Amino acid sequence: MKARESVAQGGFPVGAIVVRNGEVVGEGISVGNKLNDPTSHGEMASIRAACKNLKTSDLSGSVLYASMQPCLMCLGASMWSTISKIVFACSKEKVSAEYYGGHYQPSAINSELTRPIELVHFAELEDESLAIVREWEKSL
């Protein structure tokens, strides 16, 4: 899981990949604290990498896989890059609201978008994703 790679590199326990036509076209980890860049989330890094690799900002038909439910910034970047679907392991409800900058409902905000993104909670990996967050917290 990319989240473990992020922690190993001193980052926040979130990682993401972008897949198009069954191929990984972008990968990212959350090392914004190391880069002094609050926008360097795993989802943002994977979207940037996918756009660079595909030489386009149009990621229509692509799926963003993330270890946690994306924050508002990452949801917005997904919308602007025309990501078609987001699959996440750990739901917002399973992680303290402080990690997301407060209480919000991504699904409610998503429903207000001109082009809502299909949000899929892949609960089978939720416990593993949350365990990585707990390991990371112990290292602080």
Buried (B, 14 or more C-beta within 10 A) or exposed (E): BBBBBBBEEEBBBBBBBBBBEEEBBBBBBBBBEEEEEEEBBBBBBBBBBBBEBBEEEEBEEBBBBBBBBBBEBBBBBBBEBBBBBBBBBBBBEBBEEEEBEEEBEBEEBBEEEEEEBEBEBBEEBBEBBBBBBEEBEEEE
